[in-house]
Structure formats: structure tokens, C-alpha cells
Amino acid sequence: MKLIVVKDRQEGGQKGYNVFQSAYDNGAKVFGLATGSTPITTYEAISASDMDFTQMTSVNLDEYVGLAADHPQSYHYFMQEHLFNQKPFAHSYVPDGTNPDAVAETARYDQIIADNPIDLQILGLGQNGHIGFNEPGTDPELTTHKVALTESTIKANARFFDNESEVPRYAYSMGIASILKSQHILLEAYGEEKAAAVKAMVEGPITTDVPASFLQNHADVTVIVDEAAASKLSR
Ligand SMILES: N[C@@H]1[C@@H](O)[C@H](O)[C@@H](COP(=O)(O)O)O[C@@H]1O
């Protein structure tokens, strides 16, 4: 893993943008995208740039089950707001949270990823070490699957909803195996509340207890963290 420690998420966003720019300059055509507060500064830097994605494809990591694309807390909506309105792609794929047939939806999404191999995947990091919605205990061999969110993730994500009871209990998520197929991976993490997960991801054993630890098995991962998120690393 290549570790880059920055002052704050503003500087991290600029570095994240640089990673996108170099993938873009090297011919990347398919960008794997993530939601959450973490990638926002990177999306802002991309939005302010002259990068053109109108011939490119994006594939998002995950979506809440039960939320339609026009729901303000859906990941479809998030992407529209934070990136696609400013930088449209030729094709943008996000799992369909309104499809009640999990088998059909996850198979459909796996096919999309097979047809559009991801050149660069951006990731955030859950406080419990999750990536996408791959919670601790997830079988690393899984591709896209339906996930029951853990209590800690429901609590962490409740800040985006009016109250905790409105947070969906399930999501469709790319699996760890899907993520590891990406050619290059960029993970960003900011804030003290991510410090334990960052340490476990970078320095801990590779274990299903920390889904992000499987990134140690990937040959081309860039990790951008601020000082607070890096504070538990033994450097
Ligand atoms: N499914 C998303 C993850 O992809 C994201 O990394 C995580 C962290 O969110 P934040 O970046 O807001 O800390 O939240 C959600 O659970």
C-alpha cells in the first residue's frame, strides 16, 4: 500500500484528484465510485477541473435497498449531486435499490462489472473497517450481494437521515472480490474516528474482522489519510 498523509480532507481531495488525473491520463475508461462524506473533496476537485467523462463509464459500489434513485439519501441521488450534475458520464451504474429480487439484482450488477472492468476504484472506510458495505465477517470471495447493515453502520449513517429508524437495514454492495478486481484502488479516510480502522487495515492481520485489510492483497492501492486518521499508525 502506498500511504499518503495529508493535513486535512481539503488537501486529501487534491491528492485524490491527482490519482484520478493520472489514471485518466493513462487511459482509464471505467471509474469505480463511492459515496459518503469522504470522497466529496475529491469530487469537488474533479468537478472544478477540465476532466471530461462524457466518453467514460462509472460503476458505483453500493446502494441502500428500498431507496429509489430520487430519494435524497439514496446513493444515486448523492452521486448526481456531488459529481454527475457537474461531470456527466456516458454510462453510470449504481445498484437498483428498488429491485426486491436480490438474486436478480446482484447477478445483473456482477454482469455490469464483468462488462466494464474497473480501472480505478475509489473507496471510503467505515469506522468498523468496512469497504463499500462489506461489513466485518463478510466472506471475501463474495461478489455483489445483499447485506444486512450492522448496528454500528446504521448508527454512523443515521446523521444523514431525520432519525435512526429511517436508515435502511439492507444494502446491495459490490463484494470484496469485486473490489479487488479493480486495477488501481484509492482509499481515503479522514478524522480520528477512522484511526483504529486505518491502523487495522494497514498494519493488522488480513482478517474478515476488518474487511479493508484484504486490500493488503492488492498490488496497487493508494491510501490517503489525514493526520488524525493516521494517528494510531506506528510510524
Ligand atoms: N457504504 C458507505 C461506505 O462506502 C463509506 O465508505 C462509509 C464511510 O462514510 P463516510 O465517508 O461518510 O465516513 O459509509 C457508508 O457506509
The ligand as an ORCA input file, in Angstrom:
! r2SCAN-3c Opt
* xyz 0 1
  N     -21.319      2.487      2.197
  C     -20.642      3.680      2.625
  C     -19.162      3.461      2.512
  O     -18.815      3.269      1.152
  C     -18.422      4.627      3.125
  O     -17.050      4.461      2.951
  C     -18.760      4.743      4.584
  C     -17.995      5.855      5.292
  O     -18.687      7.059      5.212
  P     -18.047      8.467      5.416
  O     -17.158      8.689      4.222
  O     -19.184      9.439      5.432
  O     -17.280      8.429      6.677
  O     -20.140      4.991      4.682
  C     -21.043      4.111      4.034
  O     -21.261      3.050      4.895
*
